[in-house]
C-alpha cells in the first residue's frame, strides 16, 4: 500500500532552514502504532497526519517517540501541502486536533496560524532550582504551562540576554528528567523583539529547530513585558526561523514562510 508523503521546511523561505516536517494526507486513519512507527522512520521532529472531517481537517502530530497535543510548524507544513500540492481553493483552512480548533490563512507570501493563547505561571522554588541546574546557568524566571490536572505540560525559562540563549548548552539528560514535554528558553532579542530555543529530549527531540506552538506561550509573556501586541520572533537554533506574531484576544496569530522540499511514497 503506497502512501504519499511530502516534506516541508516551515518558518523559512529557504531550503535546509527552518523546521522540517513530514506530511501525510490520508483517506482514513492508520493504526496509531503504525503512525508512530512511520514518524520514527522519518525521524524528523514532527510527522503530521490529516484526514478530512466535514469541511475541516483532523490533524495529528507524532514525534519519533510520541504523539503531541499541538504543533505549529507541522500544521504550517500541512497547510502548505494542501494549498500548493492539493490545490485547496479556500483562503482559510480549518483543522481540528487534541487542542481544539485551529486555522491557517494565506497572508501574501506567508501562511498564518491561528492558535489558542497558552499562559504560563510561576513554578515552585524547587522546580526552578532543578531547571537552573539542568541549564547550567542563572535564570531570571521559570514558568510552566499547566495541564488541567495541575501537572506540567511545558516549562518556560527566561534568561538575561539573547547571548545567553544562543550560547546555552544544557544537560539534555537532566532536562529529560524535568516534568513536561520540554523546556522553552527565551530572552529579549537584539534584532528581534524576543528569541527562543526549545529542548524536548524526553519525547525524542534534543532541540527543535523552530517551534510554532511555543509562541502561544511566549506571546502573552512578551506582550505584557513589551507593551505591544505585534512582535517579531526568532528561534535561534542551528537552522533558525523567523515568526511574525500577533496577540488577538485569546488567540495568537503566527505567520511564517514554508518551502516544499521533497515528495515520495512510503511502501507498506
Number of C-alpha atoms within 10 A of each C-alpha: 6 9 12 13 19 22 23 27 28 34 33 23 18 14 15 15 20 30 28 29 28 27 27 20 21 14 9 11 12 11 9 11 10 10 22 19 17 17 26 19 11 15 17 19 28 30 32 25 25 23 17 15 13 7 9 16 21 19 24 23 27 27 24 21 18 17 18 15 13 21 23 24 29 31 29 28 29 29 27 27 24 16 18 11 11 11 10 14 10 11 10 17 20 18 22 17 16 12 12 11 15 22 19 23 20 17 13 8 11 20 23 24 27 22 25 20 21 19 16 21 12 14 17 10 10 9 17 18 14 15 25 19 16 18 20 13 13 14 18 12 14 24 22 24 20 18 11 8 6 8 12 19 17 21 28 25 21 18 21 14 16 20 14 16 22 18 8 15 12 16 12 16 12 15 24 20 14 19 17 20 20 26 27 24 25 26 23 21 17 11 11 16 17 21 25 28 25 23 23 21 20 20 19 19 20 17 19 24 24 32 26 27 22 23 26 26 23 25 27 21 15 20 16 10 10 13 9 13 16 19 19 17 23 21 28 20 20 14 15 19 24 23 24 18 23 22 21 13 10 12 18 26 24 31 25 23 24 28 22 20 14 11 12 11 12 10 8 6
